[in-house]
Amino acid sequence: MLMPFSTPSMSDEVRAAGEGGVVAVVLPRAEADPHGTLRLASANYRAAIEAIGFRSLLVDLDRFGPAEFKELRAIRLHAVFSDGGWVNSVRIEDRDGVKPLSERLDAPVVALINDNPCSPWMPLVIGRDSPTQTTAFLDSDFSRLWQRWAPKCGSHRVYVPACPPMPDPPSEAGRDIAVLTAVTFRPPEEFRGFAHDRCPDRSTNRLYDAIVETGLSETLSPYSAVCDAVCSALGIPLDFERPEHRLLLCLADHHIRNERRRRMIDRLADRPITLVGSANGLRLHPDSQVLPAVSHAELMMLYRRARIVVACPPYSGGVSERMTHPMAAGAVVVAPPTILSDRLFGRDRVFVTIAADFADLSDGLARADDPVIRRRILAAARAEVVERFTPEATMRSLLPGLGTATAMGECD
């Protein structure tokens, strides 16, 4: 379904003076976005697209058929924007066969990829890399993993999830949640069991276990480097073109990240916290409050009530929205470092930086509660993250014709 052009408060003359043109904003199917995160982000990016002088058109893949395709094809598009890259999952059949929707539209594509490309569903969205596609990855290592089976053709970037526009953060007195964390957790052994069921031979099991052990100890190493080192040490080759081998790497990655979440929560068990998400299998203080998973908009409201947000450990090479969005809400973030956060922000400047194994988490929480440190961290986060990584800045850096590289730079 195509939604009408919106009419932002700017004149046609201002539009003409800017870049102008139409950008199609593609909304993923609901099944690919169960929590509505991509749709909410797309709304923020759409507003930004219009704020910098374009018109926008929503393309909802849940209601997209031949009539909508015909209407869309008749419009001269400046670009197609797809958070999650799901525009590439749509194929259109015509007299010359079946081709991707993005190719049928004959317009540059901007795709944000925010998950490990070894995930089983990712070939649907990264199966096409054309010279006119700009792909921005949450972790630059995703680009390296992708290129193991899909040669690079377009432009690859790394991006920081934009801080959503929000009212001024509430005062300290208005924050009634001492420590908040949002965690999607599954017991890590579930991933090991699934991997062993799907790949039962002994050598593959050894590979899985070694990747997990190495990934948990080398948290600032790119995941591809961890996998390469383990495969070399064990003399077990991996074929990235085989779905079962990519699945093995996906499951090991999930195991590592869920085990790190468990260790993080375990370090918080000596104090009451507010946890949003699943707490099954996690050790919590008896006075902790557990809230079910909420929409992203509701989570943002909880961030505005929190004094401290302990960020769920992100991918080793990226800065996730679990770090940037609490900053926009005025909470002090406590988190381990990542490759990208070290490069962009350093340590203990825009968030309270703790050890990768969370051994000093109690000390980090004490620093985050110190009034002097809080004022410094909050001021730096607003100046260096919230005001820098706005939806408008992200769109200016990614839309064709507006810039050459993001503030983060090209992927390796």
Beta strands, then each sheet from edge to edge (+ up, - down):
strand 1: 22-27
strand 2: 55-60
strand 3: 77-83
strand 4: 91-94
strand 5: 97-100
strand 6: 109-113
strand 7: 133-137
strand 8: 155-158
strand 9: 177-183
strand 10: 274-277
strand 11: 289-291
strand 12: 306-310
strand 13: 332-335
strand 14: 352-353
sheet 1: 2+ 1+ 3+ 6+ 7+ 8+
sheet 2: 4+ 5-
sheet 3: 11+ 10+ 9+ 12+ 13+ 14+
end
